[in-house]
Amino acid sequence: MKFLVRERVFDIGDDFWVTDEEGAKVFLVDGKAMRLRTTFELKAPDGTELMTIRKKLFKVRDQMRIERDGDTVATVRKRLVNPLRDKLLVDVADGPDWEVTGDFLGKEFVIGDEHGTVAVVSRKWFRIRDTYAVDVNTHRGDIGGDPALVISVAVAVDALTADADEDEDGED
């Protein structure tokens, strides 16, 4: 199932809706302003909090923790050494770990594990400039078919890679 996400809205304090292909509101991503660390809450349309996504401070490599009901369900980590291609790792609490590879800044990447594709993220499917899609493999019977978790991972990937792009721009 494809979900539509507006691009570059993952700045702290920005709130936005994630919709399905028909335009129905499925998730609200609530960016929390005035926090010491980058924090987002993924909410159902009725306002019920489903996931909390927050950057872990004081780590050797950047990472974001995804929590459900106070328990960590996944941690998205940057690789220490990135010799051949862009890659992030997702430590999943109740399943095999995921690997995220592709062009993060261009919003063209794949999330997968030992059982196959979890989701494909692509800007190419849509002509709307500020939109990209997260195509979640909802046919999976494991945690990889959980749209809330997969959207949370996409939010974390975007936040982590946006930070890297800003760091590189600041060094020039």
PyMOL commands that set and color helices and strands:
alter all, ss='L'
color gray80, all
select helices_A, chain A and resi 143-145+147-171
alter helices_A, ss='H'
color red, helices_A
select strands_A, chain A and resi 2-6+15-20+25-31+39-43+49-55+63-68+71-78+87-92+98-103+108-113+116-122+131-136
alter strands_A, ss='S'
color yellow, strands_A
deselect
rebuild
show_as cartoon
